[in-house]
Amino acid sequence: MLNSDGSDHEDRPIPKGGVKDMSYSTVLSTRMSDVNTFAAAFNDWGRDRVLSQGSTAVAMSQTMMGGDRAGEVNFSFQWDSIDAAMEGLVSLNNDSEIMNLYGRCGVTPLRRSLGRSIVERGTTDGKYVSMLMIRSDTTDDATAIANTDVSWGNLSAASNGCRWGQVVAGGEFTGMHFMVNWTDSLDLFMIAATANFADPAVKKIMSDYNAQPVARSLSRRL
């Protein structure tokens, strides 16, 4: 499952038309005993180390609310291709300084997933991240973009940016869709999310494509 680490932290603007080229996200979910030390190293040199291995963006976050996943620390990487992701992750796993940091901070990797980004709006800036997993029929990208724009019209009242995509390799979540939102207030975002689900246009889209929310997690950026 892709967790709330779908964020990219570099806060880049997203093209008006959505994702300009095909892109993929990998998410590494972990448990660790010393989050503060790892976060300090990540923001000091870790992010640049990851970017030097071919990732176009990387972010660190912690799931605060998400069932049995609460407390997990997640790393979200953006890549231009699946091949680039595979090669970059091998290089990072062979980095002795990163592995030493894993050991010092008591990091236990739990799972890794791969998702395809279909459309994005706004920016990836925000203190918090909402990740909503949805089971629905698959559509062509043009339809997915049009449908996302309907929801974005509601969510943008409290969301800085959103990403709609599909899990490519994620265990039992493979094939499901995900909606990531970045926000500075989860209270305001949940008001916007409630209004979005109440929108007749959104209800019709969900009915037409058999869309059913499966799980939501809420995270803080680190």
Backbone as a chain_set.jsonl record, in Angstrom:
{"seq": "MLNSDGSDHEDRPIPKGGVKDMSYSTVLSTRMSDVNTFAAAFNDWGRDRVLSQGSTAVAMSQTMMGGDRAGEVNFSFQWDSIDAAMEGLVSLNNDSEIMNLYGRCGVTPLRRSLGRSIVERGTTDGKYVSMLMIRSDTTDDATAIANTDVSWGNLSAASNGCRWGQVVAGGEFTGMHFMVNWTDSLDLFMIAATANFADPAVKKIMSDYNAQPVARSLSRRL", "coords": {"N": [[0.842, -1.201, 0.0], [0.546, 2.209, -0.785], [1.589, 4.71, 1.317], [1.064, 7.717, 3.291], [3.309, 8.993, 2.591], [3.421, 9.838, 0.042], [4.333, 12.293, -0.641], [6.605, 14.861, -1.916], [8.327, 16.834, -1.086], [10.07, 18.786, -2.317], [8.405, 20.688, -3.139], [7.476, 21.388, -5.692], [6.051, 23.169, -8.48], [3.208, 21.932, -10.254], [2.563, 20.869, -13.556], [-0.05, 22.499, -15.381], [-1.636, 20.871, -16.958], [-1.495, 18.425, -15.731], [0.402, 15.423, -15.056], [3.336, 15.736, -16.786], [5.071, 13.927, -18.081], [5.298, 10.327, -18.029], [5.469, 9.115, -14.752], [6.693, 7.6, -11.745], [6.121, 6.417, -8.395], [7.888, 5.218, -5.606], [7.45, 3.75, -2.455], [8.832, 3.382, 0.655], [8.157, 1.776, 3.58], [8.716, 1.886, 7.051], [9.708, 0.906, 10.413], [11.177, 2.626, 13.132], [13.549, 3.3, 15.757], [14.707, 5.712, 16.473], [13.561, 8.378, 15.415], [13.981, 11.157, 15.274], [16.791, 11.555, 15.026], [17.254, 10.297, 12.575], [15.638, 11.862, 10.873], [16.937, 14.322, 11.052], [19.404, 13.731, 9.82], [18.472, 13.006, 7.308], [17.436, 15.449, 6.332], [19.771, 16.904, 6.363], [21.863, 15.638, 4.764], [20.827, 13.355, 3.56], [18.631, 13.618, 1.731], [19.818, 14.844, -0.525], [21.613, 12.843, -1.194], [19.938, 10.791, -2.054], [18.74, 12.026, -4.291], [20.947, 12.193, -5.915], [21.136, 9.68, -6.906], [19.339, 9.36, -8.93], [16.627, 9.732, -8.342], [13.854, 11.922, -8.72], [12.583, 13.378, -6.804], [12.129, 13.345, -3.245], [10.749, 12.415, -0.094], [10.152, 12.451, 3.453], [8.062, 11.082, 5.91], [5.721, 10.604, 8.64], [3.312, 8.285, 9.566], [0.563, 9.139, 11.395], [-2.06, 8.598, 11.984], [-3.68, 5.784, 11.045], [-4.698, 3.189, 11.382], [-3.257, -0.011, 11.98], [-0.919, 0.829, 10.926], [-0.065, 3.132, 12.072], [2.458, 5.257, 13.276], [4.434, 4.317, 11.611], [7.295, 5.1, 9.626], [7.772, 6.693, 6.619], [9.172, 6.728, 3.339], [9.054, 8.473, 0.413], [9.666, 8.24, -2.981], [10.201, 9.763, -6.124], [10.344, 8.836, -9.534], [11.539, 8.72, -12.939], [11.104, 6.452, -14.404], [10.365, 2.907, -14.147], [12.62, 1.304, -14.39], [14.629, 3.144, -13.708], [13.975, 3.5, -11.054], [14.469, 0.924, -9.983], [17.257, 0.669, -10.384], [18.214, 2.884, -8.967], [17.353, 2.343, -6.335], [18.796, 0.015, -5.733], [21.378, 1.074, -5.685], [21.143, 2.831, -3.504], [20.64, 1.014, -1.453], [23.102, -0.149, -1.3], [24.664, 1.781, -0.239], [26.938, 2.579, 2.118], [26.962, 4.531, 4.146], [24.287, 5.251, 4.412], [23.232, 2.758, 5.191], [24.565, 2.467, 7.609], [23.37, 4.523, 9.045], [20.797, 3.494, 9.155], [21.256, 1.372, 10.923], [22.09, 2.707, 13.29], [19.805, 4.098, 13.96], [17.934, 2.21, 14.364], [16.351, 1.102, 12.251], [13.787, -0.719, 10.697], [12.916, -2.105, 7.777], [9.701, -2.502, 6.315], [7.884, -2.778, 4.096], [7.744, -2.282, 0.52], [6.403, -0.341, -2.098], [5.094, 0.284, -5.41], [3.872, 2.826, -7.458], [1.957, 4.36, -10.096], [1.906, 7.638, -11.225], [-0.833, 9.478, -12.315], [-2.233, 11.922, -12.636], [-1.656, 15.247, -11.483], [-2.226, 18.061, -9.376], [-1.815, 21.469, -8.303], [0.599, 21.975, -5.676], [3.253, 20.156, -3.966], [3.5, 20.994, -1.375], [3.202, 21.361, 2.171], [2.271, 20.804, 5.621], [1.074, 18.457, 6.362], [-0.148, 15.232, 5.232], [-2.644, 13.567, 3.426], [-3.636, 10.352, 2.603], [-5.638, 8.546, 0.541], [-6.958, 5.448, -0.166], [-8.5, 3.83, -2.863], [-10.815, 1.622, -4.273], [-11.608, 0.986, -7.545], [-13.013, 0.998, -10.911], [-10.751, 0.795, -13.669], [-9.756, 3.507, -15.738], [-9.166, 5.254, -18.885], [-6.394, 7.549, -19.163], [-7.143, 10.18, -19.805], [-9.807, 10.352, -19.014], [-9.467, 9.882, -16.271], [-8.06, 12.18, -15.559], [-9.965, 14.187, -16.078], [-11.946, 13.448, -14.229], [-10.539, 13.719, -11.829], [-10.154, 16.463, -11.8], [-12.697, 17.383, -11.192], [-13.014, 16.643, -8.491], [-10.811, 18.043, -7.476], [-11.65, 20.635, -7.719], [-13.255, 20.899, -5.485], [-11.601, 20.065, -3.338], [-9.442, 21.791, -3.386], [-9.997, 23.947, -1.833], [-8.86, 23.574, 0.608], [-6.648, 22.05, 0.202], [-3.252, 21.965, -0.78], [-2.244, 20.674, -2.927], [-2.733, 17.817, -5.098], [-2.49, 14.309, -5.921], [-3.346, 11.815, -8.188], [-3.299, 8.369, -8.687], [-2.257, 4.975, -9.51], [-1.731, 1.853, -7.93], [0.934, -0.142, -8.813], [2.596, -2.233, -8.031], [2.06, -3.607, -5.111], [1.474, -5.602, -3.187], [-1.491, -6.797, -1.716], [-2.813, -4.508, -2.421], [-2.381, -3.939, -5.033], [-3.345, -2.58, -8.111], [-5.32, -0.989, -7.038], [-6.469, 2.435, -6.676], [-5.078, 5.627, -5.736], [-5.386, 8.661, -3.863], [-3.577, 11.38, -3.092], [-3.189, 14.101, -0.898], [-1.844, 17.259, -0.056], [-1.59, 19.398, 2.695], [-1.97, 22.226, 4.947], [-3.637, 22.233, 7.054], [-5.368, 19.78, 8.552], [-7.896, 19.727, 9.657], [-9.344, 21.651, 8.162], [-8.997, 20.472, 5.69], [-10.421, 18.037, 5.906], [-13.003, 18.987, 6.114], [-13.315, 20.002, 3.542], [-12.997, 17.582, 2.158], [-15.235, 16.144, 2.996], [-17.238, 17.724, 1.887], [-16.605, 17.281, -0.762], [-17.224, 14.542, -1.186], [-19.921, 14.782, -0.917], [-20.745, 16.115, -3.131], [-22.839, 16.117, -5.915], [-21.844, 15.645, -8.501], [-19.456, 14.321, -8.027], [-20.43, 12.092, -6.691], [-21.769, 10.85, -8.817], [-19.628, 10.21, -10.516], [-18.278, 8.38, -8.871], [-20.192, 6.389, -8.704], [-20.458, 5.658, -11.413], [-17.972, 4.508, -11.929], [-17.71, 2.571, -10.055], [-16.44, 3.241, -7.615], [-14.99, 2.897, -4.454], [-14.056, 3.995, -1.307], [-11.329, 2.707, 0.545], [-9.315, 2.887, 2.558], [-7.901, 5.374, 4.708], [-5.052, 7.322, 5.516], [-3.311, 9.55, 7.712], [-0.679, 11.801, 7.829], [2.393, 13.301, 9.105], [4.771, 15.612, 7.874], [8.297, 15.181, 7.775]], "CA": [[0.0, 0.0, 0.0], [1.228, 3.492, -0.733], [1.163, 5.445, 2.491], [0.98, 9.149, 3.155], [4.576, 9.442, 2.113], [3.363, 10.175, -1.355], [4.824, 13.653, -0.789], [7.897, 15.001, -2.584], [9.012, 17.835, -0.295], [10.71, 19.886, -3.008], [7.351, 21.672, -3.317], [7.556, 21.846, -7.068], [4.763, 23.399, -9.13], [2.805, 20.833, -11.112], [2.022, 21.393, -14.808], [-1.493, 22.696, -15.385], [-2.285, 19.753, -17.618], [-1.285, 17.17, -15.011], [1.747, 14.898, -15.154], [3.817, 16.005, -18.136], [5.566, 12.665, -18.59], [5.035, 9.205, -17.137], [6.325, 9.084, -13.575], [6.37, 6.547, -10.787], [6.481, 6.617, -6.998], [8.119, 4.068, -4.744], [7.297, 4.115, -1.053], [9.412, 2.46, 1.616], [7.569, 1.921, 4.905], [9.635, 1.348, 8.053], [9.638, 1.266, 11.824], [12.51, 2.995, 13.601], [13.584, 3.659, 17.172], [15.183, 7.094, 16.651], [13.048, 9.138, 14.27], [14.548, 12.503, 15.241], [18.149, 11.505, 14.472], [17.179, 9.973, 11.149], [15.083, 13.015, 10.168], [17.982, 15.347, 10.98], [20.351, 13.303, 8.795], [17.773, 13.069, 6.017], [17.365, 16.844, 5.895], [21.135, 17.433, 6.245], [22.553, 15.097, 3.591], [20.153, 12.203, 2.985], [17.826, 13.943, 0.555], [20.72, 15.061, -1.661], [22.187, 11.553, -1.571], [18.914, 10.093, -2.837], [18.591, 12.699, -5.583], [22.131, 11.904, -6.725], [20.992, 8.335, -7.458], [18.357, 9.341, -10.016], [15.269, 10.108, -7.944], [13.559, 13.321, -9.045], [12.085, 14.002, -5.576], [12.039, 12.396, -2.14], [10.175, 13.0, 1.118], [10.073, 11.602, 4.639], [6.876, 11.421, 6.693], [5.337, 9.597, 9.629], [1.876, 8.048, 9.684], [0.088, 9.381, 12.753], [-3.361, 7.936, 12.081], [-3.797, 4.891, 9.905], [-4.873, 1.813, 11.842], [-2.048, -0.649, 12.493], [0.255, 1.462, 10.321], [0.275, 4.331, 12.836], [3.829, 5.27, 13.767], [5.398, 3.962, 10.577], [8.01, 6.189, 8.961], [7.706, 6.388, 5.191], [10.013, 7.474, 2.406], [8.44, 8.485, -0.914], [10.605, 8.606, -4.036], [9.667, 9.914, -7.474], [11.282, 8.373, -10.563], [11.061, 8.889, -14.309], [10.752, 5.147, -14.961], [10.532, 1.795, -13.214], [14.027, 0.907, -14.464], [15.402, 4.098, -12.914], [13.689, 3.194, -9.648], [15.174, -0.299, -9.613], [18.692, 0.929, -10.328], [18.481, 3.825, -7.887], [17.156, 1.701, -5.041], [19.934, -0.88, -5.509], [22.51, 1.914, -5.305], [20.915, 3.334, -2.155], [20.79, -0.108, -0.521], [24.532, -0.459, -1.211], [25.354, 2.951, 0.307], [27.34, 2.204, 3.477], [26.595, 5.575, 5.099], [22.849, 5.107, 4.647], [23.025, 1.533, 5.963], [25.034, 2.757, 8.964], [22.321, 5.328, 9.664], [19.738, 2.53, 9.463], [21.619, 0.637, 12.118], [22.127, 3.587, 14.455], [18.454, 4.571, 14.288], [17.054, 1.062, 14.572], [15.377, 1.046, 11.155], [13.339, -2.017, 10.204], [12.057, -1.98, 6.592], [8.491, -3.326, 6.388], [7.354, -3.073, 2.769], [7.994, -1.27, -0.515], [5.378, -0.405, -3.133], [5.305, 1.073, -6.62], [2.653, 3.394, -8.006], [2.072, 5.225, -11.276], [1.206, 8.919, -11.116], [-1.655, 9.72, -13.499], [-2.478, 13.364, -12.756], [-1.362, 16.032, -10.3], [-2.675, 19.453, -9.368], [-1.281, 22.245, -7.199], [1.987, 21.723, -5.307], [3.443, 19.145, -2.932], [3.854, 21.714, -0.159], [2.228, 21.211, 3.244], [2.711, 20.172, 6.864], [0.422, 17.163, 6.534], [-0.491, 14.486, 4.02], [-3.745, 12.606, 3.47], [-3.578, 9.334, 1.566], [-6.88, 7.799, 0.451], [-6.93, 4.319, -1.077], [-9.816, 3.662, -3.47], [-11.014, 0.524, -5.222], [-12.502, 1.464, -8.604], [-12.701, 0.558, -12.26], [-9.668, 1.527, -14.331], [-10.162, 4.32, -16.891], [-8.061, 5.844, -19.62], [-5.83, 8.679, -18.419], [-7.899, 11.41, -20.061], [-10.983, 10.32, -18.133], [-8.98, 10.039, -14.902], [-7.716, 13.592, -15.378], [-11.216, 14.944, -16.005], [-12.594, 13.127, -12.961], [-9.753, 14.322, -10.75], [-10.396, 17.909, -11.797], [-13.963, 17.634, -10.5], [-12.715, 16.598, -7.057], [-9.866, 19.107, -7.145], [-12.43, 21.857, -7.57], [-13.734, 20.933, -4.102], [-10.524, 19.873, -2.376], [-8.48, 22.902, -3.432], [-10.335, 24.922, -0.801], [-7.991, 23.346, 1.767], [-5.502, 21.252, -0.218], [-2.251, 22.674, -1.577], [-2.007, 19.92, -4.144], [-3.188, 16.429, -5.043], [-1.981, 13.365, -6.933], [-4.164, 10.625, -8.419], [-2.499, 7.359, -9.354], [-2.661, 3.586, -9.354], [-0.689, 0.977, -7.413], [1.42, -1.095, -9.816], [3.093, -3.39, -7.28], [1.877, -3.277, -3.707], [0.803, -6.683, -2.492], [-2.946, -6.896, -1.89], [-3.345, -3.237, -2.907], [-2.069, -3.804, -6.454], [-4.505, -2.275, -8.94], [-6.133, 0.061, -6.424], [-6.083, 3.815, -6.941], [-4.792, 6.428, -4.549], [-5.463, 10.112, -3.942], [-2.747, 12.025, -2.087], [-3.376, 15.549, -0.774], [-0.945, 17.967, 0.849], [-2.353, 20.481, 3.315], [-1.439, 22.812, 6.177], [-4.639, 22.032, 8.104], [-6.184, 18.593, 8.33], [-9.277, 20.068, 9.994], [-9.952, 22.291, 6.997], [-9.016, 19.53, 4.581], [-11.5, 17.062, 6.078], [-14.246, 19.68, 5.761], [-13.356, 20.007, 2.074], [-13.17, 16.203, 1.7], [-16.64, 15.799, 3.227], [-18.006, 18.427, 0.859], [-16.327, 16.639, -2.039], [-18.012, 13.316, -1.278], [-21.344, 15.14, -0.981], [-20.983, 16.766, -4.42], [-23.546, 15.204, -6.824], [-20.996, 15.277, -9.64], [-18.501, 13.318, -7.535], [-21.214, 10.882, -6.449], [-22.029, 10.204, -10.11], [-18.366, 9.613, -10.966], [-18.017, 7.208, -8.055], [-21.152, 5.363, -9.101], [-20.151, 5.212, -12.777], [-16.741, 3.722, -11.97], [-17.714, 1.637, -8.922], [-15.383, 3.675, -6.709], [-15.26, 2.716, -3.035], [-12.91, 4.257, -0.435], [-10.902, 1.518, 1.289], [-8.564, 3.26, 3.755], [-7.246, 6.685, 4.708], [-4.041, 7.553, 6.541], [-2.921, 10.942, 7.882], [0.742, 11.82, 8.2], [3.102, 14.569, 9.257], [6.023, 15.678, 7.118], [9.496, 15.224, 8.614]], "C": [[0.869, 1.239, 0.0], [0.697, 4.26, 0.463], [1.217, 6.939, 2.223], [2.271, 9.801, 2.766], [4.535, 9.729, 0.635], [3.905, 11.538, -1.616], [6.237, 13.702, -1.341], [8.798, 16.061, -1.984], [9.665, 18.965, -1.072], [9.695, 20.951, -3.397], [7.339, 22.239, -4.725], [6.172, 22.161, -7.6], [4.461, 22.249, -10.078], [2.188, 21.396, -12.387], [0.505, 21.442, -14.794], [-2.221, 21.509, -15.978], [-2.105, 18.424, -16.924], [0.155, 16.726, -15.146], [2.229, 15.034, -16.599], [4.309, 14.732, -18.81], [5.228, 11.571, -17.59], [5.984, 9.265, -15.952], [5.804, 8.042, -12.611], [6.815, 6.95, -9.389], [6.807, 5.261, -6.378], [8.033, 4.559, -3.312], [7.881, 3.007, -0.192], [8.811, 2.756, 2.981], [8.454, 1.216, 5.927], [9.101, 1.592, 9.461], [11.053, 1.659, 12.231], [12.447, 3.486, 15.036], [13.987, 5.104, 17.411], [14.804, 7.924, 15.427], [13.743, 10.489, 14.152], [15.949, 12.52, 14.629], [18.115, 11.221, 12.981], [16.668, 11.175, 10.363], [16.122, 14.114, 10.021], [18.993, 14.999, 9.89], [19.73, 13.383, 7.408], [17.759, 14.499, 5.48], [18.738, 17.488, 5.734], [21.795, 16.957, 4.953], [21.795, 13.965, 2.877], [19.372, 12.498, 1.728], [18.714, 14.117, -0.677], [21.34, 13.749, -2.132], [21.198, 10.772, -2.445], [18.785, 10.711, -4.229], [19.778, 12.418, -6.501], [22.059, 10.527, -7.373], [19.835, 8.232, -8.451], [16.929, 9.653, -9.637], [15.048, 11.581, -8.255], [13.018, 14.086, -7.84], [12.002, 12.925, -4.506], [11.495, 13.114, -0.918], [10.126, 11.956, 2.215], [8.86, 12.04, 5.452], [6.594, 10.307, 7.696], [3.82, 9.499, 9.705], [1.466, 8.21, 11.142], [-1.236, 8.678, 13.008], [-3.543, 7.08, 10.834], [-3.906, 3.44, 10.323], [-3.562, 1.245, 12.356], [-0.778, -0.096, 11.858], [0.689, 2.733, 11.056], [1.681, 4.204, 13.415], [4.861, 4.907, 12.727], [6.019, 5.211, 9.952], [8.176, 5.799, 7.496], [8.604, 7.297, 4.372], [9.403, 7.339, 1.017], [9.448, 9.015, -1.926], [9.852, 8.755, -5.35], [10.748, 9.553, -8.487], [10.669, 8.591, -11.942], [10.633, 7.57, -14.944], [10.926, 4.082, -13.891], [11.98, 1.318, -13.221], [14.894, 1.832, -13.62], [15.201, 3.85, -11.43], [14.471, 1.974, -9.189], [16.669, -0.047, -9.449], [19.04, 1.863, -9.173], [18.358, 3.189, -6.522], [18.283, 0.725, -4.722], [21.139, -0.075, -5.043], [22.361, 2.423, -3.874], [21.086, 2.222, -1.124], [22.243, -0.522, -0.34], [25.352, 0.706, -0.649], [25.677, 2.686, 1.786], [26.948, 3.252, 4.51], [25.107, 5.516, 5.429], [22.575, 3.872, 5.496], [23.495, 1.702, 7.407], [23.993, 3.564, 9.725], [21.128, 4.443, 10.036], [20.031, 1.826, 10.786], [21.572, 1.491, 13.373], [20.736, 4.014, 14.91], [17.448, 3.43, 14.434], [15.975, 0.932, 13.518], [15.072, -0.398, 10.764], [12.438, -1.799, 8.989], [10.884, -2.96, 6.679], [7.973, -3.733, 5.019], [7.756, -1.95, 1.807], [6.939, -1.448, -1.595], [5.709, 0.541, -4.277], [3.965, 1.565, -7.137], [2.935, 4.256, -9.219], [1.267, 6.497, -11.046], [0.459, 9.186, -12.417], [-1.899, 11.213, -13.704], [-2.17, 14.028, -11.419], [-1.874, 17.452, -10.494], [-2.053, 20.163, -8.176], [0.182, 21.964, -6.953], [2.048, 20.646, -4.228], [3.909, 19.784, -1.631], [2.794, 21.47, 0.899], [2.8, 20.494, 4.446], [2.219, 18.738, 6.981], [0.071, 16.537, 5.182], [-1.67, 13.561, 4.312], [-3.584, 11.642, 2.303], [-4.864, 8.521, 1.625], [-6.735, 6.706, -0.586], [-8.355, 4.052, -1.561], [-9.81, 2.462, -4.414], [-12.008, 0.999, -6.281], [-12.112, 0.859, -9.938], [-11.559, 1.41, -12.818], [-10.217, 2.273, -15.541], [-8.938, 4.706, -17.705], [-7.618, 7.102, -18.883], [-6.622, 9.969, -18.616], [-9.135, 11.478, -19.172], [-10.571, 10.519, -16.683], [-8.651, 11.5, -14.602], [-8.979, 14.428, -15.219], [-11.922, 14.692, -14.677], [-11.862, 13.747, -11.779], [-10.001, 15.815, -10.665], [-11.715, 18.258, -11.11], [-13.732, 17.647, -8.993], [-11.784, 17.73, -6.633], [-10.595, 20.438, -6.985], [-12.984, 22.022, -6.17], [-12.585, 20.926, -3.1], [-9.564, 21.052, -2.304], [-8.811, 24.007, -2.448], [-9.414, 24.781, 0.404], [-6.752, 22.521, 1.437], [-4.551, 22.094, -1.047], [-1.995, 21.981, -2.91], [-2.49, 18.496, -3.98], [-2.519, 15.615, -6.138], [-2.931, 12.177, -6.988], [-3.305, 9.609, -9.159], [-3.013, 5.973, -9.066], [-1.478, 2.752, -8.883], [-0.34, -0.065, -8.474], [1.893, -2.383, -9.146], [3.026, -3.037, -5.8], [1.107, -4.34, -2.961], [-0.686, -6.695, -2.786], [-3.571, -5.609, -2.408], [-3.061, -2.999, -4.394], [-3.356, -3.602, -7.261], [-5.411, -1.214, -8.338], [-5.608, 1.434, -6.825], [-5.815, 4.546, -5.63], [-4.93, 7.912, -4.862], [-4.667, 10.684, -2.778], [-3.059, 13.518, -2.086], [-2.402, 16.103, 0.251], [-1.672, 19.195, 1.398], [-1.623, 21.022, 4.536], [-2.432, 22.718, 7.318], [-5.491, 20.82, 7.771], [-7.637, 18.84, 8.698], [-9.985, 20.668, 8.784], [-10.028, 21.319, 5.818], [-10.163, 18.545, 4.702], [-12.87, 17.694, 5.83], [-14.412, 19.69, 4.243], [-13.595, 18.607, 1.528], [-14.614, 15.744, 1.879], [-17.534, 16.45, 2.181], [-17.806, 17.779, -0.51], [-17.161, 15.381, -2.213], [-19.505, 13.596, -1.374], [-21.724, 15.781, -2.314], [-21.683, 15.772, -5.364], [-22.695, 14.755, -8.004], [-19.993, 14.201, -9.24], [-19.231, 12.008, -7.257], [-21.479, 10.123, -7.743], [-20.767, 9.516, -10.634], [-18.086, 8.328, -10.195], [-18.958, 6.068, -8.407], [-20.809, 4.773, -10.462], [-18.956, 4.269, -12.82], [-16.581, 2.803, -10.755], [-16.618, 1.958, -7.903], [-15.82, 3.547, -5.253], [-14.007, 3.012, -2.228], [-12.598, 3.021, 0.409], [-10.215, 1.9, 2.597], [-8.003, 4.664, 3.581], [-6.192, 6.698, 5.809], [-3.671, 9.037, 6.533], [-1.518, 10.991, 8.456], [1.265, 13.233, 8.395], [4.396, 14.497, 8.462], [7.194, 15.799, 8.091], [10.649, 15.887, 7.854]], "O": [[1.852, 1.294, 0.739], [-0.513, 4.438, 0.605], [1.391, 7.376, 1.086], [2.339, 11.022, 2.622], [5.598, 9.854, 0.027], [3.939, 11.936, -2.78], [6.982, 12.726, -1.254], [9.962, 16.154, -2.373], [9.807, 20.052, -0.513], [10.066, 22.0, -3.924], [7.204, 23.449, -4.913], [5.205, 21.499, -7.223], [5.379, 21.657, -10.644], [1.368, 22.311, -12.315], [-0.15, 20.545, -14.264], [-3.32, 21.176, -15.536], [-2.512, 17.391, -17.455], [1.044, 17.557, -15.33], [1.605, 14.509, -17.52], [4.002, 14.485, -19.976], [4.907, 11.856, -16.436], [7.188, 9.447, -16.135], [4.636, 7.653, -12.653], [7.759, 7.721, -9.22], [6.095, 4.281, -6.595], [8.49, 5.657, -2.994], [7.482, 1.847, -0.291], [8.942, 3.871, 3.487], [8.892, 0.088, 5.703], [8.174, 2.375, 9.668], [12.023, 1.089, 11.732], [11.429, 4.018, 15.48], [13.646, 5.672, 18.448], [15.616, 8.142, 14.528], [14.061, 10.924, 13.045], [16.264, 13.388, 13.815], [18.858, 11.829, 12.21], [17.201, 11.484, 9.298], [16.187, 14.769, 8.981], [19.398, 15.87, 9.12], [20.389, 13.783, 6.448], [18.041, 14.727, 4.303], [18.868, 18.503, 5.05], [22.236, 17.771, 4.141], [22.089, 13.654, 1.722], [19.427, 11.736, 0.763], [18.401, 13.599, -1.749], [21.567, 13.56, -3.327], [21.581, 10.17, -3.448], [18.727, 9.994, -5.227], [19.632, 12.407, -7.723], [22.828, 10.23, -8.287], [19.398, 7.128, -8.776], [16.087, 9.826, -10.519], [15.951, 12.399, -8.075], [12.995, 15.316, -7.853], [11.828, 11.744, -4.809], [11.756, 14.302, -0.731], [10.067, 10.754, 1.958], [8.651, 13.235, 5.661], [7.156, 9.215, 7.61], [3.13, 10.502, 9.885], [1.963, 7.502, 12.017], [-1.499, 8.218, 14.119], [-3.558, 7.588, 9.713], [-3.298, 2.56, 9.714], [-2.831, 1.921, 13.08], [0.324, -0.512, 12.216], [1.699, 3.341, 10.7], [2.042, 3.169, 13.975], [6.049, 5.158, 12.927], [5.358, 6.235, 9.776], [8.659, 4.711, 7.18], [8.768, 8.478, 4.676], [9.25, 6.231, 0.503], [10.011, 10.096, -1.754], [8.963, 7.959, -5.653], [11.913, 9.913, -8.325], [9.449, 8.641, -12.095], [9.88, 7.568, -15.918], [11.554, 4.32, -12.859], [12.517, 0.963, -12.171], [15.784, 1.375, -12.902], [16.136, 3.972, -10.639], [15.074, 1.992, -8.116], [17.275, -0.502, -8.479], [20.039, 1.66, -8.482], [19.17, 3.46, -5.637], [18.69, 0.612, -3.566], [21.843, -0.482, -4.119], [23.331, 2.447, -3.117], [21.618, 2.46, -0.039], [22.588, -1.17, 0.648], [26.58, 0.634, -0.588], [24.767, 2.583, 2.608], [26.63, 2.898, 5.645], [24.71, 5.705, 6.579], [21.77, 3.93, 6.426], [22.893, 1.146, 8.325], [23.758, 3.323, 10.909], [20.523, 4.615, 11.095], [19.162, 1.705, 11.65], [21.07, 1.05, 14.407], [20.511, 4.262, 16.094], [16.252, 3.666, 14.607], [14.814, 0.68, 13.841], [15.98, -1.196, 10.53], [11.302, -1.351, 9.148], [11.061, -4.113, 7.072], [7.656, -4.902, 4.799], [8.063, -0.832, 2.22], [6.613, -2.575, -1.969], [6.499, 1.473, -4.128], [3.019, 0.784, -7.239], [4.022, 4.816, -9.355], [0.084, 6.437, -10.712], [1.046, 9.129, -13.498], [-1.784, 11.712, -14.823], [-2.395, 13.445, -10.358], [-1.945, 17.967, -11.61], [-1.79, 19.537, -7.149], [0.939, 21.738, -7.897], [1.028, 20.271, -3.65], [4.643, 19.159, -0.865], [1.61, 21.379, 0.576], [3.706, 19.672, 4.314], [2.86, 17.903, 7.618], [0.005, 17.209, 4.153], [-1.686, 12.86, 5.324], [-3.418, 12.06, 1.158], [-5.152, 7.88, 2.635], [-6.429, 6.98, -1.746], [-9.298, 4.048, -0.771], [-8.913, 2.311, -5.245], [-13.132, 1.374, -5.948], [-11.034, 0.285, -10.087], [-11.421, 2.586, -12.482], [-11.043, 1.741, -16.283], [-7.805, 4.507, -17.266], [-8.368, 7.657, -18.079], [-6.755, 10.762, -17.684], [-9.468, 12.538, -18.641], [-11.239, 11.238, -15.941], [-8.937, 11.993, -13.511], [-9.059, 15.277, -14.332], [-12.441, 15.626, -14.066], [-12.488, 14.24, -10.841], [-10.052, 16.374, -9.569], [-11.832, 19.325, -10.509], [-14.195, 18.55, -8.297], [-11.949, 18.307, -5.558], [-10.181, 21.277, -6.185], [-13.169, 23.146, -5.704], [-12.592, 21.686, -2.132], [-8.941, 21.283, -1.267], [-8.003, 24.912, -2.24], [-9.202, 25.743, 1.142], [-5.898, 22.314, 2.3], [-4.982, 22.851, -1.917], [-1.589, 22.609, -3.888], [-2.642, 18.013, -2.858], [-2.047, 16.152, -7.14], [-3.278, 11.602, -5.956], [-2.654, 9.948, -10.147], [-4.07, 5.802, -8.457], [-0.359, 2.918, -9.369], [-1.212, -0.778, -8.969], [1.626, -3.482, -9.631], [3.84, -2.26, -5.3], [0.195, -4.033, -2.193], [-1.104, -6.616, -3.941], [-4.739, -5.608, -2.797], [-3.457, -1.973, -4.947], [-4.322, -4.35, -7.113], [-6.196, -0.598, -9.059], [-4.463, 1.58, -7.253], [-6.268, 4.133, -4.562], [-4.633, 8.361, -5.969], [-5.031, 10.499, -1.617], [-3.18, 14.131, -3.147], [-2.165, 15.493, 1.294], [-2.295, 19.941, 0.643], [-0.755, 20.351, 5.093], [-2.106, 23.087, 8.446], [-6.253, 20.841, 6.805], [-8.529, 18.227, 8.112], [-11.086, 20.25, 8.425], [-10.988, 21.333, 5.048], [-10.819, 18.242, 3.705], [-13.795, 17.014, 5.387], [-15.495, 19.424, 3.721], [-14.316, 18.446, 0.543], [-15.158, 15.042, 1.027], [-18.458, 15.829, 1.656], [-18.731, 17.735, -1.321], [-17.746, 15.171, -3.275], [-20.269, 12.758, -1.853], [-22.908, 15.969, -2.591], [-21.159, 14.681, -5.588], [-22.81, 13.616, -8.458], [-19.712, 13.284, -10.011], [-18.711, 10.933, -7.555], [-21.422, 8.894, -7.766], [-20.822, 8.392, -11.131], [-17.706, 7.313, -10.78], [-18.553, 4.905, -8.407], [-20.857, 3.558, -10.656], [-18.914, 3.346, -13.634], [-15.488, 2.321, -10.459], [-15.951, 1.057, -7.393], [-16.886, 4.029, -4.869], [-12.986, 2.355, -2.428], [-13.507, 2.37, 0.924], [-10.496, 1.305, 3.637], [-7.675, 5.09, 2.473], [-6.405, 6.157, 6.894], [-3.711, 9.695, 5.493], [-1.206, 10.316, 9.437], [0.682, 14.212, 7.93], [5.035, 13.447, 8.387], [7.076, 16.459, 9.123], [11.748, 16.017, 8.392]]}, "num_chains": 1, "name": "protein.A"}
